[in-house]
Amino acid sequence: MSEQILKLVELKNTVGLSGSTIYRLISQGDFPKQIKLSVRSSGWLKSEVEEWLKGRITASRNGGEAV
């Protein structure tokens, strides 16, 4: 399996959003949900985050609003 996992620090740098904004978007169903890696660790699938970013770019270029 070649799927990469992004931890919160990497995720924030990748999408340019704060942690609180990311978690708010997740609760609203507007951002990929994290996966549980262990009792105290979570991460996000890089492919899902990249797909979300592509959607944001497309919406932005087509006159849609960002989340």
C-alpha positions in Angstrom: 0.0 0.0 0.0 1.5 3.3 -1.0 -1.1 5.6 0.7 0.6 8.5 2.6 -0.7 9.8 5.9 -0.6 13.5 6.9 -0.3 14.5 10.5 -2.0 17.7 11.7 1.1 19.9 11.3 1.7 18.7 7.8 -2.0 19.0 7.0 -2.1 22.6 8.2 0.9 23.5 6.0 -0.6 21.7 3.0 -4.1 23.3 3.1 -3.2 26.6 4.7 -5.9 26.4 7.4 -5.7 26.4 11.2 -6.5 23.3 13.2 -9.7 24.7 14.5 -10.9 25.5 11.0 -10.0 22.0 9.8 -12.0 20.4 12.7 -14.9 22.8 12.1 -15.0 21.8 8.4 -14.9 18.1 9.3 -17.8 18.5 11.7 -19.8 20.3 8.9 -18.9 17.4 6.5 -16.9 19.8 4.3 -13.4 18.3 4.8 -12.0 14.7 4.7 -12.4 13.0 8.1 -9.2 11.9 9.9 -8.4 8.3 10.5 -7.4 6.9 13.9 -3.8 5.6 13.9 -3.6 4.7 17.6 -5.2 5.8 20.8 -3.6 9.2 20.7 -2.8 9.7 17.0 -4.8 10.5 14.0 -3.9 11.4 10.4 -5.4 12.3 7.1 -5.1 10.4 3.8 -3.0 12.5 1.5 -5.1 11.4 -1.5 -8.3 12.6 0.1 -6.8 15.9 1.1 -5.4 16.4 -2.5 -8.9 15.7 -3.9 -10.5 18.2 -1.5 -7.9 20.8 -2.6 -8.7 20.1 -6.3 -12.4 20.7 -5.5 -11.6 24.0 -3.8 -9.5 25.1 -6.8 -12.2 24.1 -9.3 -14.9 25.9 -7.3 -12.8 29.0 -6.9 -12.0 29.2 -10.6 -15.6 28.7 -11.6 -16.9 31.5 -9.4 -17.9 29.4 -6.4 -17.2 30.3 -2.9 -14.5 28.7 -0.7 -15.7 26.9 2.3 
